[in-house]
């Protein structure tokens, strides 16, 4: 039988498949089997690397885009992401990040948190004759009872990054994420106001965004999966006070090759409903095009991708830090599951300000969701992300 060619937007497949993976002719996932890698790249002048960071900071925030059609759960093809192997770093792609957000409780106190580790390889900024690697961490804590938001964005020299291409193990500066399986992970991060040291355990099947965990992305491609229901426990420290916490988290891991030049901003959210449904939705704003979609992980583990989803902003919040005018909340409508859901922040000011380039600031915050799903009332936890609104 004649083998059909790969779609033109797929990258070249690795030379041989992993022995422990079922071979798929559309499998373009990077080959594992290389030993752990420690980043050791030539030292650059601090002024030089910060200048390079300035050229990228406008869009270094997790998000997803998709032109995917809706998939019937019974007809969903095998994913192109292989877990737990693809939890590891991918050394042969330019863009990659691990993004974790969650909701924690300690007695009557409630908190939100974010930890994101970015890895950008082979970047050639304007004015540079050679490529370089850039790492960055975004760390935040929302004190919902105290109505305070603490955050820090930190760029790092490559010498500060240690990561593995064999398993989930990456540390950049004061942020670390490790794991031996989907059920056994840990993260640790700190910023001047506090820190968190947490264990994570996935309770649901992964969400393969777009149906297979692979999407055309701008002028390139991205692999993308989410762990949507992570049982979480550990210690959160805020202003030297220690809280023993439990809660729920959400992890996104995305990697691939694409250009950022056509991106103007987006709205993205992850929703964890009290009926057992997890949902992510986005409205991607590119120059000359706009893409909206939602991925819904149902109670029985089936996945629905709905490109007919819409996100409607409501109200406005004007940042005292960047003068950006952000939506004060959003309403998402997902026709395929008869869902209309309102997302409202627990605290208005959760803007992650990037001092080196104000336009690179974004809003990322703990939120609550309420509305209807399949005609029934639901509520739950959410994280909302808004980019492209800050003014510089």
Secondary structure as GFF3:
##gff-version 3
##sequence-region A 1 392
A	DSSP	beta_strand	37	38	.	.	.	ID=ss1
A	DSSP	alpha_helix	46	56	.	.	.	ID=ss2
A	DSSP	three_ten_helix	57	59	.	.	.	ID=ss3
A	DSSP	three_ten_helix	73	75	.	.	.	ID=ss4
A	DSSP	three_ten_helix	85	87	.	.	.	ID=ss5
A	DSSP	beta_strand	95	106	.	.	.	ID=ss6
A	DSSP	beta_strand	109	123	.	.	.	ID=ss7
A	DSSP	beta_strand	132	143	.	.	.	ID=ss8
A	DSSP	beta_strand	148	156	.	.	.	ID=ss9
A	DSSP	three_ten_helix	158	160	.	.	.	ID=ss10
A	DSSP	beta_strand	161	163	.	.	.	ID=ss11
A	DSSP	beta_strand	168	172	.	.	.	ID=ss12
A	DSSP	beta_strand	175	181	.	.	.	ID=ss13
A	DSSP	beta_strand	184	191	.	.	.	ID=ss14
A	DSSP	beta_strand	194	202	.	.	.	ID=ss15
A	DSSP	beta_strand	207	208	.	.	.	ID=ss16
A	DSSP	beta_strand	214	217	.	.	.	ID=ss17
A	DSSP	beta_strand	220	238	.	.	.	ID=ss18
A	DSSP	beta_strand	241	257	.	.	.	ID=ss19
A	DSSP	beta_strand	263	273	.	.	.	ID=ss20
A	DSSP	beta_strand	278	286	.	.	.	ID=ss21
A	DSSP	beta_strand	289	297	.	.	.	ID=ss22
A	DSSP	beta_strand	303	306	.	.	.	ID=ss23
A	DSSP	beta_strand	310	314	.	.	.	ID=ss24
A	DSSP	beta_strand	317	318	.	.	.	ID=ss25
A	DSSP	beta_strand	325	326	.	.	.	ID=ss26
A	DSSP	beta_strand	329	334	.	.	.	ID=ss27
A	DSSP	three_ten_helix	335	337	.	.	.	ID=ss28
A	DSSP	beta_strand	339	345	.	.	.	ID=ss29
A	DSSP	beta_strand	351	352	.	.	.	ID=ss30
A	DSSP	three_ten_helix	358	360	.	.	.	ID=ss31
A	DSSP	beta_strand	362	373	.	.	.	ID=ss32
A	DSSP	beta_strand	376	387	.	.	.	ID=ss33
###
